[in-house]
Amino acid sequence: MALFRSGFAVPRRARPARPNPPLQPRRLTSRLLTAVLGVLTLLAAVPAAAQAAPTTAFRLVDLPARDGAVLKANLISPTTPGPHPAIVFVSSWGLNDAEYLAQARSLATAGYVVLSYTARGFWGSGGQIDTAGPKDIADVSAAIDWLDANTTADPARVGLGGVSYGAGISLIAAGQDPRVRAVVALSGWSDLVESLYAGQTRHPQAVWLLHATARLLGRPSAEFERIVADYFANRGIDGITAWGQIRSAKTYLDGLRANRPAVLLANAYGDSIFGPNQLVDFFGDLTGPKRLELSPGDHAIPELTGLAGLPNEVWTSARQWFDQHLRGGPAGGAPVVLRVRNGGVESYADWADVTGSTTRYPLSAASFRANGDTVANAGVVLLTNGLEALTGIPPLAWLPAVDRSRAAVWQTGLLPGGAAVRGIPRVHLTVTRVRVPGRSSPTCTTSTCSGRGGW
């Protein structure tokens, strides 16, 4: 395969970062430890809530869904007279309503009614896993109905929040239920099809992990099992695409624009399940109050310590966002916030301001065989990019070890002064496919392709 008439564009930083205080230290733990911490937090929170009875009350709740399923939930609320602003937290994939106890108790102490529930099909919640489908979205509206009927929640001041699965469900629900006034979506997605086929390439590690978790801790539906089987068999792509579009917040942009909830999006640069490039596009399409925050790490790593009640900059932003849009609190940071590897924070008025100039590199001809792996790959889901949050060192590949029969490699000279790269790199290639002896394929076909680099 020969590549020629090619170019590579690297966006540069627009301007020096505004001075900011250094970030607080961050710990990296495994997703398994998160579940353990959630259980420990639950055990600790019940007596603590009893001791703090004048401020908050805690109870377990059976939340009735509209189709008759019963969802397991917990409620932490102020004991002071209402009405109070309210927040609904939706559990992450494979976790339960204990996940948010530390944050829920903190919010309730500040005057919020907080309902956290386990998504249908997981743990003790009824029904089967709907993968952010119509039943999951109806469950969010049912939760708001229940809050209105059974608590001191103010139906005009309702927020949604969640990590990963809970984030995606919250975004979709906000486009369909006008009662939602604020959303905090941490490590979520806006385009599930892009997550499954980014760069027209399947991502089997992530899907295998999600499937295994669903089988271990939940009850997958027949539809979900069929979609997963088709995905691994690389068939039925049109059907998977239609299934994914129903489960993508970008599909409901008209509703989001009409409802105008305040939306906070926070993801990791190296999210190996829901890559952040899709959120950059989605952020640009939103017309209401919005903020985009990106941090080093992998899926759900930047906000992980906050789930255990430890200081965490992402959850600090989430709290400020709810305060601003549900309680009339002061405005917080800039619309775009980038936490960078050296511990600094860069603030921008808009994503377009992130990149000040673009450097273009012409690429010489190169040839390689398609479909072979090299050492310059995406690594292990959650681990490779997750280690960056602990060490501050990004994933590296030793270029001399890259098999040139399986990859094209272009390299600039040394940059003595270094370079601050901000934005999304793009590559434009003219690809000529040559017939391989012994195979029935065209003698020569030429096409032009463009692609966007991952973080």
PEFENGI-V181975 format. One record per residue. N is the residue number from 0. PHI is phi in whole degrees, -180 to 180 (NA if undefined). PSI is psi as a letter, one per 20 degrees, with the letter a starting at -180 (* if undefined). BURIAL is I if it has 9 or more other C-alpha atoms within 8 Angstrom, else O. Layout:
BEGIN
N&PHI&PSI&BURIAL ; N&PHI&PSI&BURIAL
END
This chain:
BEGIN
0&NA&p&I ; 1&-104&p&I ; 2&-118&p&I ; 3&-151&r&I ; 4&46&l&I ; 5&-118&r&I ; 6&-151&q&I ; 7&-132&p&I ; 8&-113&p&I ; 9&-116&o&I ; 10&-77&p&I ; 11&-105&r&I ; 12&-65&q&I ; 13&-73&g&I ; 14&-162&r&O ; 15&-60&q&O ; 16&-69&q&O ; 17&-69&q&O ; 18&-65&p&O ; 19&-140&q&O ; 20&-66&q&O ; 21&-62&q&O ; 22&-70&q&O ; 23&-74&q&O ; 24&-59&q&O ; 25&-127&p&O ; 26&-104&q&O ; 27&-113&p&I ; 28&-129&r&O ; 29&-86&r&O ; 30&-65&h&O ; 31&-63&g&O ; 32&-63&h&O ; 33&-60&g&I ; 34&-64&g&I ; 35&-63&g&O ; 36&-62&h&I ; 37&-62&g&I ; 38&-66&g&I ; 39&-63&h&O ; 40&-64&h&I ; 41&-61&g&I ; 42&-64&h&O ; 43&-79&h&O ; 44&-75&h&I ; 45&-64&g&I ; 46&-65&h&O ; 47&-63&h&O ; 48&-65&h&I ; 49&-65&h&I ; 50&-67&h&O ; 51&-100&k&I ; 52&-52&h&I ; 53&-63&i&O ; 54&-104&g&I ; 55&-137&q&I ; 56&-127&q&I ; 57&-122&p&I ; 58&-156&q&O ; 59&-85&q&O ; 60&-134&q&O ; 61&-98&o&O ; 62&-98&o&I ; 63&-78&p&I ; 64&-85&r&I ; 65&-71&h&O ; 66&-97&j&O ; 67&98&i&O ; 68&-66&q&I ; 69&-113&p&I ; 70&-103&p&I ; 71&-81&p&I ; 72&-150&r&I ; 73&-135&q&I ; 74&-125&p&I ; 75&-124&p&I ; 76&-143&q&I ; 77&-69&q&I ; 78&-95&i&I ; 79&-76&q&O ; 80&-61&q&O ; 81&-92&a&O ; 82&-77&q&O ; 83&-122&q&I ; 84&-63&q&I ; 85&-129&q&I ; 86&-132&p&I ; 87&-111&p&I ; 88&-103&p&I ; 89&-107&p&I ; 90&-65&q&I ; 91&-75&r&I ; 92&-60&o&I ; 93&88&i&I ; 94&-103&r&I ; 95&-125&a&I ; 96&-68&i&I ; 97&-72&i&I ; 98&-54&h&I ; 99&-103&j&I ; 100&-58&g&I ; 101&-62&g&I ; 102&-71&h&I ; 103&-64&g&I ; 104&-66&h&I ; 105&-63&g&O ; 106&-68&h&I ; 107&-65&h&I ; 108&-61&h&I ; 109&-86&i&O ; 110&111&j&I ; 111&-98&q&I ; 112&-87&p&I ; 113&-124&o&I ; 114&-111&p&I ; 115&-116&p&I ; 116&-134&q&I ; 117&-85&p&I ; 118&-58&q&I ; 119&-56&q&I ; 120&88&i&I ; 121&-111&q&I ; 122&51&c&I ; 123&-87&i&O ; 124&-73&q&I ; 125&-75&r&I ; 126&78&a&I ; 127&-115&r&I ; 128&-61&p&I ; 129&-106&i&I ; 130&53&l&O ; 131&62&k&I ; 132&-85&a&I ; 133&-56&h&O ; 134&-67&g&O ; 135&-63&h&I ; 136&-70&h&I ; 137&-63&h&I ; 138&-64&h&I ; 139&-63&g&I ; 140&-64&h&I ; 141&-64&h&I ; 142&-65&g&I ; 143&-67&g&I ; 144&-57&g&O ; 145&-64&g&I ; 146&-59&g&I ; 147&-63&h&I ; 148&-86&h&O ; 149&-124&i&O ; 150&-136&a&O ; 151&-90&j&I ; 152&-65&q&I ; 153&-88&o&I ; 154&-64&i&I ; 155&-90&i&O ; 156&-134&m&I ; 157&-114&p&I ; 158&-120&q&I ; 159&-120&q&I ; 160&-156&r&I ; 161&175&r&I ; 162&-110&p&I ; 163&61&d&I ; 164&-56&g&I ; 165&-64&h&I ; 166&-69&g&I ; 167&-63&g&I ; 168&-62&g&I ; 169&-62&g&I ; 170&-64&g&I ; 171&-65&g&I ; 172&-62&h&I ; 173&-66&h&I ; 174&-82&i&I ; 175&-120&h&I ; 176&-115&o&I ; 177&-69&i&O ; 178&-73&i&O ; 179&-77&p&I ; 180&-106&i&I ; 181&-150&q&I ; 182&-132&p&I ; 183&-117&o&I ; 184&-111&o&I ; 185&-107&p&I ; 186&56&l&I ; 187&-101&a&I ; 188&-134&q&I ; 189&-119&i&I ; 190&-139&n&I ; 191&-68&h&I ; 192&-64&g&I ; 193&-62&h&I ; 194&-65&h&I ; 195&-80&h&I ; 196&-133&k&I ; 197&-57&p&I ; 198&64&k&O ; 199&55&k&O ; 200&-132&p&O ; 201&-71&q&O ; 202&-124&m&I ; 203&-67&h&O ; 204&-59&g&O ; 205&-64&g&I ; 206&-67&h&I ; 207&-61&g&O ; 208&-63&g&O ; 209&-65&h&I ; 210&-66&g&I ; 211&-63&g&O ; 212&-64&g&I ; 213&-62&g&I ; 214&-70&h&I ; 215&-77&g&O ; 216&-118&j&I ; 217&-147&a&I ; 218&-127&n&I ; 219&-63&q&I ; 220&-79&r&I ; 221&-61&h&O ; 222&-62&g&O ; 223&-63&g&I ; 224&-62&h&I ; 225&-67&g&O ; 226&-62&g&I ; 227&-65&g&I ; 228&-61&g&O ; 229&-65&h&I ; 230&-63&g&I ; 231&-72&h&O ; 232&-85&i&O ; 233&56&l&O ; 234&-136&r&O ; 235&58&k&O ; 236&-64&h&I ; 237&-63&g&O ; 238&-67&g&O ; 239&-65&h&I ; 240&-62&g&I ; 241&-63&g&O ; 242&-61&g&O ; 243&-71&h&I ; 244&-64&h&I ; 245&-62&h&O ; 246&-106&k&I ; 247&-122&p&I ; 248&-62&h&I ; 249&-62&h&O ; 250&-66&h&I ; 251&-110&k&I ; 252&-61&h&I ; 253&-60&g&O ; 254&-67&h&I ; 255&-65&h&I ; 256&-68&h&I ; 257&-74&g&O ; 258&-79&h&I ; 259&53&l&I ; 260&-71&q&I ; 261&-79&p&I ; 262&-117&p&I ; 263&-107&p&I ; 264&-111&p&I ; 265&-136&p&I ; 266&-140&r&I ; 267&-95&q&I ; 268&-57&g&I ; 269&-99&k&I ; 270&-58&o&I ; 271&-89&i&I ; 272&-108&g&O ; 273&-125&n&I ; 274&-58&q&I ; 275&-77&i&I ; 276&-58&h&I ; 277&-63&h&I ; 278&-73&h&I ; 279&-62&g&I ; 280&-63&g&O ; 281&-63&g&I ; 282&-58&g&I ; 283&-66&h&O ; 284&-84&i&O ; 285&-72&q&I ; 286&-115&i&O ; 287&-91&a&I ; 288&-58&p&O ; 289&-155&q&I ; 290&-149&q&I ; 291&-122&p&I ; 292&-124&p&I ; 293&-127&q&I ; 294&-137&q&I ; 295&-64&q&I ; 296&124&a&I ; 297&-123&a&I ; 298&-57&o&I ; 299&67&j&I ; 300&-71&g&I ; 301&-59&h&I ; 302&-98&j&I ; 303&-61&g&I ; 304&-65&h&I ; 305&-65&h&I ; 306&-67&h&I ; 307&-91&j&I ; 308&86&j&O ; 309&-87&q&O ; 310&-57&p&O ; 311&-156&p&I ; 312&-67&h&I ; 313&-68&g&I ; 314&-71&h&I ; 315&-63&g&I ; 316&-64&g&I ; 317&-62&g&I ; 318&-62&g&I ; 319&-63&h&I ; 320&-64&g&I ; 321&-63&g&I ; 322&-60&g&I ; 323&-66&g&I ; 324&-101&i&I ; 325&-114&i&I ; 326&-126&j&I ; 327&74&k&O ; 328&-74&r&I ; 329&-68&q&O ; 330&-67&q&O ; 331&-101&c&O ; 332&-77&a&O ; 333&-70&r&I ; 334&-62&h&I ; 335&-125&p&I ; 336&-127&p&I ; 337&-115&o&I ; 338&-93&p&I ; 339&-110&r&I ; 340&-67&h&O ; 341&-83&j&O ; 342&91&j&O ; 343&-89&r&I ; 344&-130&p&I ; 345&-112&p&I ; 346&-122&p&I ; 347&-138&q&I ; 348&-75&h&O ; 349&-160&q&O ; 350&-61&h&I ; 351&-62&h&O ; 352&-82&i&I ; 353&-66&g&I ; 354&-100&o&I ; 355&-91&h&I ; 356&-150&r&O ; 357&-124&p&I ; 358&-98&p&O ; 359&-106&p&O ; 360&-119&o&O ; 361&-71&q&O ; 362&-111&p&I ; 363&-78&r&I ; 364&-68&q&I ; 365&-153&q&I ; 366&-139&q&I ; 367&-163&r&I ; 368&-94&p&I ; 369&-77&r&O ; 370&72&k&O ; 371&-114&q&O ; 372&-87&q&O ; 373&-139&r&I ; 374&-71&i&I ; 375&-90&m&I ; 376&-120&a&O ; 377&-80&i&O ; 378&79&b&O ; 379&-99&p&O ; 380&-54&p&I ; 381&74&h&I ; 382&-83&g&I ; 383&-59&g&I ; 384&-80&h&I ; 385&-65&h&I ; 386&-63&h&I ; 387&-61&h&I ; 388&-66&h&I ; 389&-86&g&I ; 390&-98&h&O ; 391&79&j&I ; 392&-103&p&O ; 393&-72&r&O ; 394&-58&p&O ; 395&-123&q&O ; 396&-135&p&O ; 397&-82&o&O ; 398&-58&h&O ; 399&-60&h&O ; 400&-87&i&O ; 401&-75&p&I ; 402&-67&o&O ; 403&-70&i&O ; 404&-80&i&O ; 405&-120&i&I ; 406&-154&q&I ; 407&-100&p&I ; 408&-126&p&O ; 409&-121&q&O ; 410&-141&p&O ; 411&-82&r&O ; 412&-74&r&O ; 413&-65&q&O ; 414&-107&n&O ; 415&-56&h&O ; 416&-91&j&O ; 417&74&r&O ; 418&-154&p&O ; 419&-98&o&O ; 420&-96&p&O ; 421&-133&p&I ; 422&117&b&I ; 423&-119&o&I ; 424&-62&q&I ; 425&-130&q&I ; 426&-128&p&I ; 427&-124&p&I ; 428&-130&q&I ; 429&-104&o&I ; 430&-108&p&I ; 431&-110&p&I ; 432&-101&p&I ; 433&-105&q&I ; 434&-61&p&I ; 435&-95&p&O ; 436&-55&p&O ; 437&88&i&O ; 438&-120&q&O ; 439&-86&n&O ; 440&-151&r&O ; 441&-58&q&O ; 442&-61&g&O ; 443&-160&p&O ; 444&-130&q&O ; 445&-125&p&O ; 446&-147&r&O ; 447&-111&p&O ; 448&-137&q&O ; 449&-128&q&O ; 450&-144&q&O ; 451&-108&p&I ; 452&-73&q&O ; 453&-80&r&O ; 454&-73&*&O
END
